[in-house]
């Protein structure tokens, strides 16, 4: 009888632990990125970065911003992209993603400011 009770207790323990183990392993979210941003959030960050870069190029072509202003903005965009590439090698943590999001937001803001500053420097 004792062996039977031990086997029942072990079986019930395994059955109750199985859902917890299955919950931890989510194939949509790789193990290296458990606490980091989702793939969709990273794609949105990349899309916003690309949009800022294309606004810089359009603004230069339309002569809304100077080449010098565009060079600084491009440099900032390249820094953000380099940090994103470096961080993504080992998985992006939530903190790294938040810092990258702030940098992209600042870049977008700087592009808007440079386009509207009307400082007379267009060459």
Secondary structure, DSSP 8 states (H G I E B T S, - for coil): -HHHHHHHHHHHHHHHHHHHHHHH--TTS-GGGSSS--HHHHHHHHHHHHHHHHHHHHHHHTTSS-HHHHHHHHHHHHHHHHHHHHHHTS---HHHHHHHHHHHHHHHHHHHHHHH---S---
